[in-house]
Amino acid sequence: MIHLRFKMILGFVEQDGGKVNPHSLEMLTLARRLAGETAVPLHAVVIGAAVEGLGAYGVTAVHLAQHPDLTDYAPAAWAECIVQLIAAERPTAVLAAGTERGNEVLAYVGAKLGAAMAANVTSVTPGENYRITRLRWGGSLLEEAWLKGEPKLLTVAPLSIAPEVVGDGMAKVRPFTPILTDDDVRVRVYGEPEAASGREQPESGKVTLADARVVVSGGRGVGSAEGFAVLEELADLLGGAVGGSRVATNLGWRPHTAQVGQTGTRVAPDLYIACGISGAIQHWVGCKGAKHILAINTDPDAPMMTKADYAVIGDLHEILPALITEIKMKMGRG
Ligand SMILES: Cc1cc2nc3c(=O)[nH]c(=O)nc-3n(C[C@H](O)[C@H](O)[C@H](O)COP(=O)(O)OP(=O)(O)OC[C@H]3O[C@@H](n4cnc5c(N)ncnc54)[C@H](O)[C@@H]3O)c2cc1C
């Protein structure tokens, strides 16, 4: 008798230009624990370009989808690859990182299979049905739920699990060619990344928001696009990146890629400096993972001021230049 249940756990590993999204490594850590608890191997699916090093995270086989239409992100096509792999390999569960892409692709998979998909999961207890805990309301509520069906589809809340290297094993690469239709590639990134025609490229030589150890973020209190110059200067001095609230990005003072929050990027730097940001819950969920928060605000009762580790009450356009002068003196650049 052939047992198809508990055959393997499949982790969808996001890559961009051959670089693995770090949140996928967090996802693989939860997936590996789940595979261990259910005594099955952990496989990964990668779409488009090959990636290396997944064996170190406990992956024993990498299913690599290759097709001329898979040169860049195409959510329905990526989901179709996973659906075809599920039909062939019958995993018990498919996990993805709870990133925009991970959630989008797995939601497509759920829609195609008519299966439930749970987003932003932080823990799983396996069984016939999975008992899961997941983040709701931008992380302000933890929900306990049951996830039913086969395969179980879930995404892992970014930054909820530290990625763990468990060895130096090599994962076997198993290429496959999915069958894709024009419908599958209706939504996709056009243009060559090198030509920057299809994408906004980060400024060269600057750290990205997600990687930065220091983030200097500005909100409505900054007052204008030009007002961000002083934030740029401070971020440059500290080797950090500049972020913004939704007000700052909606007003066109900063690009949308700089938005921190529920509908932007979630950051976890060593230091988050919030300048002229009130600290609405939708912003807070994007920066609360920072080790230390310094808030600069004219209003001592602003939520950001009451929650921050350090607070300076005053006009950011007076405080930031003073801070920059002080740091430059300490660095011997004064
Ligand atoms: C579904 C949904 C999703 C959302 N997603 C996000 C998100 O991802 N990210 C996000 O940021 N917001 C998000 N928002 C918007 C959020 O609710 C707030 O409206 C927004 O964060 C407020 O931005 P702000 O703090 O810059 O502006 P405000 O709330 O207007 O605060 C400005 C602050 O600046 C201070 N200030 C003014 N002048 C100065 C000065 N000279 N010096 C120092 N301080 C000064 C004021 O005291 C005030 O505290 C979302 C909202 C919804 C409904």
The ligand as an SDF file (V2000), in Angstrom:
LIG
                    3D

 53 58  0  0  0  0  0  0  0  0999 V2000
   -5.0560   50.2160    5.6980 C   0  0  0  0  0  0  0  0  0  0  0  0
   -4.0320   51.2350    6.0830 C   0  0  0  0  0  0  0  0  0  0  0  0
   -2.6960   50.9380    5.8790 C   0  0  0  0  0  0  0  0  0  0  0  0
   -1.7240   51.8700    6.2290 C   0  0  0  0  0  0  0  0  0  0  0  0
   -0.4060   51.5390    6.0390 N   0  0  0  0  0  0  0  0  0  0  0  0
    0.5430   52.4030    6.4760 C   0  0  0  0  0  0  0  0  0  0  0  0
    1.9330   52.0770    6.3660 C   0  0  0  0  0  0  0  0  0  0  0  0
    2.3320   51.0180    5.8590 O   0  0  0  0  0  0  0  0  0  0  0  0
    2.8290   52.9700    6.8320 N   0  0  0  0  0  0  0  0  0  0  0  0
    2.4750   54.1780    7.4000 C   0  0  0  0  0  0  0  0  0  0  0  0
    3.3540   54.9410    7.8120 O   0  0  0  0  0  0  0  0  0  0  0  0
    1.1670   54.5010    7.5100 N   0  0  0  0  0  0  0  0  0  0  0  0
    0.1960   53.6710    7.0430 C   0  0  0  0  0  0  0  0  0  0  0  0
   -1.1040   54.0480    7.1270 N   0  0  0  0  0  0  0  0  0  0  0  0
   -1.3850   55.4310    7.5300 C   0  0  0  0  0  0  0  0  0  0  0  0
   -1.3760   55.6460    9.0350 C   0  0  0  0  0  0  0  0  0  0  0  0
   -2.6310   55.3450    9.5960 O   0  0  0  0  0  0  0  0  0  0  0  0
   -1.0450   57.1230    9.3630 C   0  0  0  0  0  0  0  0  0  0  0  0
   -1.9740   57.9600    8.7280 O   0  0  0  0  0  0  0  0  0  0  0  0
    0.3530   57.5570    8.9280 C   0  0  0  0  0  0  0  0  0  0  0  0
    1.3340   56.6340    9.3850 O   0  0  0  0  0  0  0  0  0  0  0  0
    0.6650   58.9310    9.5200 C   0  0  0  0  0  0  0  0  0  0  0  0
    1.8560   59.3960    8.9890 O   0  0  0  0  0  0  0  0  0  0  0  0
    2.7280   60.4690    9.7830 P   0  0  0  0  0  0  0  0  0  0  0  0
    3.0380   59.9600   11.1310 O   0  0  0  0  0  0  0  0  0  0  0  0
    3.8290   60.8900    8.8860 O   0  0  0  0  0  0  0  0  0  0  0  0
    1.7180   61.7320    9.8380 O   0  0  0  0  0  0  0  0  0  0  0  0
    0.9050   62.3270   11.0570 P   0  0  0  0  0  0  0  0  0  0  0  0
    0.0820   61.3130   11.7240 O   0  0  0  0  0  0  0  0  0  0  0  0
    0.2330   63.5460   10.5350 O   0  0  0  0  0  0  0  0  0  0  0  0
    2.0320   62.7560   12.1120 O   0  0  0  0  0  0  0  0  0  0  0  0
    2.9540   63.7770   11.9100 C   0  0  0  0  0  0  0  0  0  0  0  0
    3.7670   63.9310   13.2020 C   0  0  0  0  0  0  0  0  0  0  0  0
    4.7820   64.8680   12.9900 O   0  0  0  0  0  0  0  0  0  0  0  0
    4.9230   65.6530   14.1710 C   0  0  0  0  0  0  0  0  0  0  0  0
    5.5640   66.9030   13.7430 N   0  0  0  0  0  0  0  0  0  0  0  0
    5.0350   67.9290   13.0100 C   0  0  0  0  0  0  0  0  0  0  0  0
    5.9950   68.8640   12.7760 N   0  0  0  0  0  0  0  0  0  0  0  0
    7.1270   68.4240   13.3700 C   0  0  0  0  0  0  0  0  0  0  0  0
    8.4460   68.9510   13.4640 C   0  0  0  0  0  0  0  0  0  0  0  0
    8.7970   70.1060   12.8680 N   0  0  0  0  0  0  0  0  0  0  0  0
    9.3710   68.2550   14.1580 N   0  0  0  0  0  0  0  0  0  0  0  0
    9.0550   67.0860   14.7690 C   0  0  0  0  0  0  0  0  0  0  0  0
    7.8090   66.5400   14.7080 N   0  0  0  0  0  0  0  0  0  0  0  0
    6.8720   67.1900   13.9970 C   0  0  0  0  0  0  0  0  0  0  0  0
    3.5130   65.8120   14.6840 C   0  0  0  0  0  0  0  0  0  0  0  0
    3.5000   66.1180   16.0640 O   0  0  0  0  0  0  0  0  0  0  0  0
    2.9270   64.4130   14.3880 C   0  0  0  0  0  0  0  0  0  0  0  0
    3.1090   63.5450   15.4940 O   0  0  0  0  0  0  0  0  0  0  0  0
   -2.0780   53.1250    6.7750 C   0  0  0  0  0  0  0  0  0  0  0  0
   -3.4410   53.4150    6.9830 C   0  0  0  0  0  0  0  0  0  0  0  0
   -4.3940   52.4870    6.6430 C   0  0  0  0  0  0  0  0  0  0  0  0
   -5.8410   52.8140    6.8820 C   0  0  0  0  0  0  0  0  0  0  0  0
  1  2  1  0
  2  3  1  0
  2 52  2  0
  3  4  2  0
  4  5  1  0
  4 50  1  0
  5  6  2  0
  6  7  1  0
  6 13  1  0
  7  8  2  0
  7  9  1  0
  9 10  1  0
 10 11  2  0
 10 12  1  0
 12 13  2  0
 13 14  1  0
 14 15  1  0
 14 50  1  0
 15 16  1  0
 16 17  1  0
 16 18  1  0
 18 19  1  0
 18 20  1  0
 20 21  1  0
 20 22  1  0
 22 23  1  0
 23 24  1  0
 24 25  2  0
 24 26  1  0
 24 27  1  0
 27 28  1  0
 28 29  2  0
 28 30  1  0
 28 31  1  0
 31 32  1  0
 32 33  1  0
 33 34  1  0
 33 48  1  0
 34 35  1  0
 35 36  1  0
 35 46  1  0
 36 37  1  0
 36 45  1  0
 37 38  2  0
 38 39  1  0
 39 40  1  0
 39 45  2  0
 40 41  1  0
 40 42  2  0
 42 43  1  0
 43 44  2  0
 44 45  1  0
 46 47  1  0
 46 48  1  0
 48 49  1  0
 50 51  2  0
 51 52  1  0
 52 53  1  0
M  END
$$$$
